[in-house]
């Protein structure tokens, strides 16, 4: 779930910021050249990375003036104004002192702030940063090429090849990145910021930094980065995540998808799938679920409460039915194994089997789910006892009354 977005007042300018995390340290994260703090939480990998970092620290993130959800400004902001904005965010977040964390171009602002305000900077962390812009875009040709992209294709997500080359062939990642571009800045604002950033060179002040400093570079933006930052700030490694967790597992799929795809043709079927995915993802987020993966014409998601999982399934089924997309859904609550970004174990297997027995338009649950949500105001119809392939014993199943 995205934290609440608030505004700090810096002179006459409103700076959008969020605060999250429950760790012991304070950390202010200065973003790259454009950002949108609400868009961060729309991509599962980014969400997990931020949440992991939040295990170590109370974190304030913000959109620099002229970008994201902060006020647009007529003149390009100099570093003095940007330091004012950072200080305003710290004040609004109740942080008298915090570690400064700069990513990419944000590193120059974080470094400058740490050198100028050591009393408000407990440490400095730089990730993928540079002292001068030419270290990032080394030639005039490369710079003009990027400006050409901004002019002709900004918002398409194509720049992910530059910022995240390992995900350039991932359609979902590129789609999110395109939205991130559009929400971060307009093409003209982005181009102007790039021209201003080209003048950045903080080499001369690096010797004035007196706070403990960690400099990180890595080819993969992985959990190791969050853990390295956390250990630097707190002196302690992150507690090991348990291998298993109790969760409510939801499986959905479109009924008769093979036949529908053949009848519709590739283009219409693709449009239907996009609408389906959009509706499912919106409801998973609405009910505080976690998308694990798509299964082509369906989804696997988990929830930290069975009632939320059932209500999410009903909301998805009802909304898709109104769009002429019939689905079925199955839920089970049990112990799930953590397998990186995936999950496994008997509970997942049971959830899949329950879903396979559901009829079109039906949300089917195991008796475990039904028993756990007594008093939640949900009503069920018994669907008898069933043998679930590969699962010991007989299982009583129930359909949610919608």
VOLUM-601931 format. One line per 3 residues: number of its first residue (from 1); their letters; for each residue x, y, z of C-alpha. Coordinates in pm, 1 decimal, decimal comma. Layout:
<sites>
NUM> a> X/Y/Z ~ ...
</sites>
This chain:
<sites>
1> xxx> 0,0/0,0/0,0 ~ 129,6/343,7/-90,7 ~ 194,9/569,7/211,8
4> xxx> -3,4/891,1/241,3 ~ 129,5/1173,6/25,6 ~ 166,0/1504,7/206,4
7> xxx> 306,5/1847,3/121,8 ~ 586,5/2042,1/286,3 ~ 602,2/2417,9/227,4
10> xxx> 936,9/2547,9/103,0 ~ 892,4/2921,1/56,2 ~ 601,1/2944,4/-186,2
13> xxx> 654,8/2595,0/-328,3 ~ 475,1/2278,4/-218,1 ~ 698,2/1970,4/-204,2
16> xxx> 525,6/1630,3/-214,9 ~ 663,5/1377,9/31,5 ~ 583,8/1047,6/201,7
19> xxx> 703,9/888,9/524,6 ~ 715,9/513,0/581,1 ~ 918,8/245,7/759,8
22> xxx> 960,1/153,0/1124,0 ~ 1336,9/114,3/1160,7 ~ 1550,6/288,5/1420,2
25> xxx> 1737,3/530,2/1190,3 ~ 1609,5/838,1/1004,0 ~ 1674,1/843,2/629,3
28> xxx> 1586,5/1103,0/363,2 ~ 1590,4/967,7/9,5 ~ 1667,4/1217,2/-268,1
31> xxx> 1546,6/1080,6/-603,4 ~ 1711,0/1078,7/-947,4 ~ 1645,3/1355,3/-1199,0
34> xxx> 1269,3/1286,9/-1220,0 ~ 1040,7/1091,6/-989,8 ~ 684,3/1035,1/-878,3
37> xxx> 658,6/905,8/-523,8 ~ 317,7/745,1/-575,5 ~ 431,1/566,9/-889,9
40> xxx> 708,5/391,6/-695,4 ~ 446,6/179,3/-520,6 ~ 279,4/64,0/-842,8
43> xxx> 560,2/-178,1/-931,5 ~ 593,4/-485,0/-703,9 ~ 973,6/-502,2/-713,5
46> xxx> 1012,9/-136,0/-617,4 ~ 757,2/-177,2/-340,6 ~ 940,3/-475,9/-194,3
49> xxx> 1273,4/-290,7/-208,6 ~ 1133,9/13,8/-28,8 ~ 960,6/-201,0/230,6
52> xxx> 1284,2/-388,2/298,2 ~ 1471,4/-60,9/343,8 ~ 1192,8/49,3/578,2
55> xxx> 1281,5/-236,4/812,8 ~ 1595,3/-41,3/902,5 ~ 1476,0/317,7/899,5
58> xxx> 1199,2/573,2/911,2 ~ 1221,6/703,7/555,9 ~ 1112,6/1031,4/398,4
61> xxx> 1095,6/1037,3/18,2 ~ 999,9/1337,3/-192,8 ~ 961,5/1472,0/-544,3
64> xxx> 1200,1/1757,1/-618,2 ~ 1037,1/2084,6/-720,2 ~ 930,7/2081,7/-1082,6
67> xxx> 886,4/1702,2/-1088,4 ~ 635,6/1440,6/-983,4 ~ 362,6/1565,3/-752,8
70> xxx> 550,6/1873,7/-633,7 ~ 473,7/2221,2/-766,5 ~ 586,9/2306,4/-1116,2
73> xxx> 811,8/2612,0/-1121,4 ~ 889,4/2870,6/-1385,8 ~ 1265,2/2887,1/-1337,7
76> xxx> 1502,9/2595,5/-1312,5 ~ 1576,3/2529,2/-944,7 ~ 1933,4/2577,3/-831,0
79> xxx> 2093,7/2362,7/-564,5 ~ 2023,6/2625,5/-294,4 ~ 1648,8/2600,8/-356,0
82> xxx> 1667,2/2223,0/-365,2 ~ 1847,7/2216,6/-29,9 ~ 1570,8/2437,8/108,4
85> xxx> 1318,9/2180,8/-16,7 ~ 1505,6/1891,7/142,6 ~ 1523,5/2076,4/473,0
88> xxx> 1149,7/2155,8/453,8 ~ 1072,5/1784,9/405,6 ~ 1286,0/1692,7/705,9
91> xxx> 1107,7/1954,4/916,6 ~ 764,5/1834,2/805,5 ~ 861,5/1472,2/875,9
94> xxx> 985,0/1562,2/1224,4 ~ 1347,4/1472,4/1151,1 ~ 1596,2/1701,1/1321,1
97> xxx> 1873,2/1482,3/1181,9 ~ 1878,7/1205,2/921,7 ~ 2108,3/1009,6/696,5
100> xxx> 2108,0/1155,8/345,2 ~ 2051,7/901,5/68,1 ~ 2105,5/1015,2/-290,2
103> xxx> 2028,6/804,1/-596,0 ~ 2191,6/883,9/-929,0 ~ 2162,8/1261,1/-991,2
106> xxx> 2013,2/1299,1/-641,5 ~ 2353,8/1215,0/-501,7 ~ 2489,2/1562,4/-573,3
109> xxx> 2213,5/1725,8/-367,3 ~ 2256,4/1476,6/-83,1 ~ 2633,7/1531,3/-79,1
112> xxx> 2597,1/1908,8/-84,1 ~ 2341,0/1900,0/197,9 ~ 2556,0/1669,3/411,9
115> xxx> 2856,8/1899,2/369,8 ~ 2656,3/2215,7/436,4 ~ 2439,6/2088,6/723,3
118> xxx> 2643,8/1825,4/910,1 ~ 2438,7/1891,5/1222,4 ~ 2131,5/1762,8/1035,9
121> xxx> 2308,5/1480,4/851,3 ~ 2400,0/1171,9/1052,1 ~ 2547,0/995,9/747,2
124> xxx> 2559,8/1001,4/368,2 ~ 2471,8/715,9/133,2 ~ 2530,0/745,2/-241,5
127> xxx> 2398,9/482,2/-480,6 ~ 2471,7/492,3/-852,5 ~ 2571,8/856,8/-808,7
130> xxx> 2835,3/1081,6/-964,5 ~ 3031,6/1391,8/-870,8 ~ 2994,4/1541,0/-1216,2
133> xxx> 2737,7/1480,5/-1486,9 ~ 2994,0/1381,6/-1749,1 ~ 3058,3/1064,0/-1549,7
136> xxx> 2702,1/960,4/-1629,7 ~ 2658,1/1090,3/-1986,5 ~ 3017,8/1122,2/-2106,8
139> xxx> 2981,8/1258,3/-2463,2 ~ 2787,2/1528,0/-2646,2 ~ 2659,0/1260,4/-2881,7
142> xxx> 2514,5/1053,2/-2597,5 ~ 2357,1/1362,9/-2444,3 ~ 2192,1/1469,2/-2771,5
145> xxx> 2071,1/1114,3/-2824,4 ~ 1895,8/1119,1/-2488,0 ~ 1742,2/1459,9/-2563,3
148> xxx> 1615,3/1312,7/-2888,8 ~ 1446,1/1034,3/-2696,1 ~ 1281,0/1288,1/-2465,7
151> xxx> 1154,1/1490,6/-2761,3 ~ 1022,5/1199,0/-2964,0 ~ 939,8/911,4/-2728,9
154> xxx> 920,0/1033,9/-2368,1 ~ 650,4/836,3/-2187,0 ~ 695,8/519,1/-2389,0
157> xxx> 921,5/357,4/-2131,7 ~ 1205,8/321,7/-2379,9 ~ 1458,6/481,9/-2147,8
160> xxx> 1445,4/171,2/-1927,6 ~ 1716,1/42,6/-2161,3 ~ 1937,3/319,7/-2021,3
163> xxx> 1832,8/313,1/-1656,1 ~ 1746,7/-56,4/-1611,2 ~ 1887,7/-256,7/-1903,9
166> xxx> 1820,7/-591,7/-1735,6 ~ 1444,5/-521,7/-1759,1 ~ 1432,8/-376,6/-2109,7
169> xxx> 1267,5/-691,5/-2247,5 ~ 1005,9/-707,6/-1971,6 ~ 677,7/-562,2/-2109,7
172> xxx> 528,8/-504,7/-1762,2 ~ 840,0/-323,1/-1642,3 ~ 854,3/-106,9/-1955,3
175> xxx> 486,8/-17,8/-1925,3 ~ 536,3/89,1/-1563,2 ~ 848,8/283,8/-1658,4
178> xxx> 659,1/468,3/-1930,9 ~ 395,0/575,1/-1679,0 ~ 674,4/672,3/-1439,2
181> xxx> 823,3/896,4/-1710,3 ~ 491,2/1065,1/-1782,5 ~ 412,1/1123,1/-1415,4
184> xxx> 767,2/1236,2/-1337,2 ~ 789,7/1534,1/-1573,5 ~ 667,9/1664,1/-1908,0
187> xxx> 905,9/1628,3/-2203,9 ~ 1006,6/1994,9/-2200,0 ~ 1058,1/1999,0/-1822,8
190> xxx> 1264,0/1682,2/-1846,9 ~ 1483,2/1823,2/-2123,1 ~ 1540,9/2145,0/-1928,1
193> xxx> 1633,4/1948,6/-1617,9 ~ 1880,7/1741,6/-1818,0 ~ 2045,2/2057,0/-1950,7
196> xxx> 2071,4/2198,4/-1600,2 ~ 2199,8/1870,8/-1458,7 ~ 2469,7/1869,5/-1724,9
199> xxx> 2634,3/2154,5/-1536,4 ~ 2655,1/1958,8/-1210,9 ~ 3000,4/1911,2/-1063,3
202> xxx> 3031,8/1878,4/-685,8 ~ 3389,1/1747,0/-698,2 ~ 3515,3/2058,1/-523,1
205> xxx> 3309,6/2006,0/-206,8 ~ 3363,0/1632,6/-153,6 ~ 3655,1/1699,1/80,3
208> xxx> 3422,9/1902,9/302,3 ~ 3199,4/1605,1/381,3 ~ 3267,7/1504,0/741,1
211> xxx> 2987,6/1255,5/807,6 ~ 3024,3/876,2/767,0 ~ 2972,7/796,5/398,5
214> xxx> 2881,3/482,4/205,0 ~ 2924,0/473,1/-174,1 ~ 2746,0/192,3/-359,4
217> xxx> 2739,4/75,6/-720,9 ~ 2587,7/-247,7/-843,3 ~ 2468,6/-393,3/-1172,5
220> xxx> 2152,9/-535,3/-1011,0 ~ 1915,7/-326,1/-794,0 ~ 1866,8/-608,0/-544,2
223> xxx> 1783,1/-656,9/-179,0 ~ 2157,7/-662,6/-109,4 ~ 2160,2/-284,0/-160,1
226> xxx> 1889,2/-229,0/102,3 ~ 2068,1/-460,1/345,3 ~ 2405,4/-290,1/290,8
229> xxx> 2248,0/50,4/360,4 ~ 2065,6/-81,7/665,7 ~ 2376,2/-242,0/812,0
232> xxx> 2572,7/80,2/753,0 ~ 2308,8/290,2/930,6 ~ 2231,8/60,4/1222,6
235> xxx> 2533,0/-168,1/1252,7 ~ 2302,3/-467,1/1238,3 ~ 2203,6/-704,7/963,5
238> xxx> 1838,7/-749,3/877,3 ~ 1666,3/-1025,8/1067,6 ~ 1624,0/-1330,2/852,8
241> xxx> 1279,9/-1351,9/698,9 ~ 1097,1/-1669,7/794,0 ~ 1087,0/-1937,4/528,5
244> xxx> 713,0/-1977,6/574,0 ~ 422,3/-1744,2/637,9 ~ 50,1/-1787,3/697,9
247> xxx> -141,2/-1636,4/407,8 ~ -468,8/-1656,5/221,4 ~ -402,6/-1770,3/-133,2
250> xxx> -624,2/-1654,0/-419,8 ~ -627,3/-1809,1/-767,3 ~ -835,9/-1666,5/-1051,8
253> xxx> -872,4/-1754,5/-1416,6 ~ -1091,6/-1665,4/-1711,7 ~ -1347,1/-1934,7/-1790,7
256> xxx> -1320,3/-2073,0/-2143,2 ~ -1013,9/-1866,6/-2223,3 ~ -884,0/-2095,1/-2498,9
259> xxx> -1212,9/-2091,4/-2685,6 ~ -1253,9/-1717,1/-2636,9 ~ -905,4/-1644,4/-2766,5
262> xxx> -968,2/-1852,5/-3077,7 ~ -1301,9/-1683,8/-3143,2 ~ -1180,3/-1328,2/-3082,9
265> xxx> -850,5/-1327,9/-3261,3 ~ -519,1/-1206,4/-3126,8 ~ -593,1/-833,7/-3116,2
268> xxx> -929,7/-848,2/-2940,5 ~ -803,9/-1113,0/-2700,8 ~ -503,2/-897,0/-2611,2
271> xxx> -733,3/-600,5/-2541,0 ~ -953,3/-819,0/-2321,0 ~ -653,0/-947,8/-2126,0
274> xxx> -525,5/-594,7/-2066,8 ~ -864,6/-490,3/-1928,6 ~ -875,9/-805,3/-1716,2
277> xxx> -527,9/-750,2/-1573,0 ~ -600,8/-385,1/-1496,1 ~ -917,9/-468,6/-1300,8
280> xxx> -759,4/-755,9/-1108,8 ~ -451,4/-555,2/-1010,0 ~ -656,8/-257,0/-898,0
283> xxx> -864,4/-474,7/-667,3 ~ -564,8/-665,0/-528,4 ~ -413,4/-331,3/-427,1
286> xxx> -747,5/-206,7/-293,3 ~ -774,7/-504,4/-57,8 ~ -407,9/-492,3/50,5
289> xxx> -312,4/-805,0/-133,5 ~ 18,2/-897,3/-293,1 ~ 33,3/-1003,4/-655,8
292> xxx> 259,5/-1305,3/-684,6 ~ 231,6/-1368,3/-1059,0 ~ 2,1/-1393,7/-1355,6
295> xxx> -86,2/-1732,3/-1494,9 ~ -162,0/-1616,1/-1848,4 ~ -536,9/-1575,1/-1810,3
298> xxx> -542,9/-1554,2/-1431,8 ~ -362,8/-1441,0/-1117,8 ~ -207,5/-1577,8/-803,1
301> xxx> -220,4/-1336,0/-509,3 ~ -189,1/-1355,4/-132,0 ~ -358,4/-1167,1/150,3
304> xxx> -276,8/-1120,8/517,2 ~ -640,5/-1175,9/611,5 ~ -893,1/-1428,4/472,8
307> xxx> -1188,8/-1186,2/471,0 ~ -992,3/-937,8/259,5 ~ -902,6/-1215,7/17,9
310> xxx> -1264,2/-1326,4/-20,1 ~ -1394,5/-973,1/-62,9 ~ -1125,8/-904,0/-321,4
313> xxx> -1223,7/-1216,3/-516,7 ~ -1590,9/-1113,7/-510,7 ~ -1508,6/-760,7/-623,2
316> xxx> -1294,9/-891,6/-910,6 ~ -1560,5/-1140,6/-1021,1 ~ -1838,9/-881,6/-1011,4
319> xxx> -1647,5/-614,0/-1198,5 ~ -1523,6/-852,6/-1465,9 ~ -1872,0/-1001,4/-1507,3
322> xxx> -2002,7/-652,3/-1582,1 ~ -1738,2/-629,2/-1855,6 ~ -1847,4/-961,0/-2007,2
325> xxx> -1540,8/-1147,8/-1877,4 ~ -1642,4/-1462,4/-1685,5 ~ -1395,9/-1585,0/-1424,1
328> xxx> -1378,8/-1832,9/-1140,7 ~ -1181,7/-1800,0/-818,0 ~ -1061,1/-2022,6/-537,6
331> xxx> -914,4/-1942,8/-194,7 ~ -741,3/-2131,2/83,8 ~ -559,4/-2017,1/398,2
334> xxx> -248,2/-2200,7/508,3 ~ 127,2/-2196,0/554,6 ~ 312,0/-2087,2/239,6
337> xxx> 680,9/-2124,6/162,7 ~ 870,8/-1812,8/54,6 ~ 1053,0/-1879,4/-272,0
340> xxx> 1203,6/-1540,7/-353,0 ~ 928,4/-1349,4/-533,6 ~ 718,5/-1666,4/-559,4
343> xxx> 546,6/-1889,0/-304,0 ~ 498,2/-2263,2/-278,7 ~ 385,6/-2539,0/-48,5
346> xxx> 72,7/-2740,8/16,2 ~ -145,5/-2435,1/81,7 ~ -74,8/-2305,0/-268,3
349> xxx> -149,4/-2646,0/-416,4 ~ -480,6/-2661,4/-229,0 ~ -576,5/-2310,9/-344,2
352> xxx> -513,8/-2407,1/-705,6 ~ -724,5/-2722,9/-671,5 ~ -1011,4/-2532,6/-509,4
355> xxx> -1007,6/-2280,9/-795,0 ~ -1014,5/-2559,7/-1054,5 ~ -1343,1/-2686,1/-907,1
358> xxx> -1516,7/-2347,5/-914,5 ~ -1783,1/-2281,9/-1175,4 ~ -1807,6/-1973,4/-1393,8
361> xxx> -1888,7/-1671,8/-1177,1 ~ -1817,8/-1863,9/-857,1 ~ -1585,5/-1777,7/-570,2
364> xxx> -1509,8/-2109,1/-401,2 ~ -1330,5/-2138,7/-65,2 ~ -1198,8/-2416,2/154,2
367> xxx> -1356,0/-2488,8/491,4 ~ -1045,6/-2336,0/649,8 ~ -1127,3/-1998,5/496,3
370> xxx> -1495,3/-2021,2/589,3 ~ -1417,1/-2105,3/951,1 ~ -1168,9/-1819,6/987,4
373> xxx> -1405,5/-1542,6/878,8 ~ -1701,2/-1610,5/1107,1 ~ -1865,4/-1280,0/1191,2
376> xxx> -1732,8/-1102,1/883,4 ~ -2078,8/-1075,8/729,8 ~ -2005,8/-1315,4/444,2
379> xxx> -2249,4/-1595,7/360,0 ~ -2176,2/-1928,8/195,5 ~ -2348,5/-2217,8/19,9
382> xxx> -2213,0/-2566,4/84,0 ~ -2064,5/-2738,9/-219,7 ~ -2002,2/-3077,5/-56,7
385> xxx> -1686,2/-3273,9/15,0 ~ -1423,7/-3324,4/-251,2 ~ -1099,9/-3509,5/-307,2
388> xxx> -836,1/-3263,7/-421,8 ~ -584,4/-3420,6/-655,0 ~ -255,0/-3469,9/-475,1
391> xxx> -395,6/-3353,1/-139,1 ~ -469,4/-3598,3/143,6 ~ -820,8/-3634,1/282,8
394> xxx> -1161,8/-3496,3/192,2 ~ -1217,0/-3122,0/177,1 ~ -1545,6/-2940,2/234,5
397> xxx> -1586,5/-2651,9/-8,4 ~ -1818,0/-2351,7/2,7 ~ -1930,5/-2094,5/-254,8
400> xxx> -1955,7/-1731,4/-146,5 ~ -2303,7/-1585,5/-185,0 ~ -2269,3/-1277,1/-407,2
</sites>
